[in-house]
């Protein structure tokens, strides 16, 4: 009888603990099951199938170190996902700590974002994580599907006018550079007075509305570079963003914002001070707005 009572008591205790911690227990079991499960990711048409020194695409979503976490975030953003979940393996003791560190590091997340196609880039990214190792990345993108369709149609039409296979790559880039600057102005009202009249922070603004912030200039130039099959990235400092591209086996900078100056006389100017220059030249002529993290843009160290 005593043995039966003890057994019943232990059973009730077990049931009570299970009911009390049911979600944690199920999640813990799921973690074990998922740690041995091959996780795959769906990639959209704007996925970039190449790597960089700072981040690389990966098909391994069970991280072993901080670099693996960086690579997972890059791959998820690069693939155009809205949401993605992976699990920290039990043997990676600092995994959630490292995820938290990255999730709270907006500068690093922004730099990772600069390596992907503009349409896959985020306007907002949020990470959810728990003590049992489940990590979910939620992404809000910069462009709507309607905007993408409209922009692509316009770029397809303009590419026939601006990009000529008989010209050098430099000349074709110059044609696009000149077209964007000649058909748009810097959106001073938005930058200086916070008055938002245009979508000047994305490619839509300069392409359809004639106004751009540095993000708009950079995204639109990048979309044309993609059209020309030129390997390229966006580069950002604390308050500015511009293009960098691989041309003739060398990385060069291209800053349309600074080549389209806001002049005190009200006239429009087209300049080439920031047209396909190397990093040494860039930092020689202007450092305040172009002081970027060379540890995150390693290719540009020797540019």
Helices and strands as residue ranges (DSSP letters): H 2-20, H 22-35, H 66-78, E 83-87, H 95-103, H 106-113, G 118-120, E 122-129, E 134-141, H 145-162, H 169-182, E 185-186, H 188-193, H 203-204, I 205-209, E 211-212, H 214-227, E 232-236, E 241-247, E 250-254, H 256-259, E 275-277, H 279-285, G 298-302
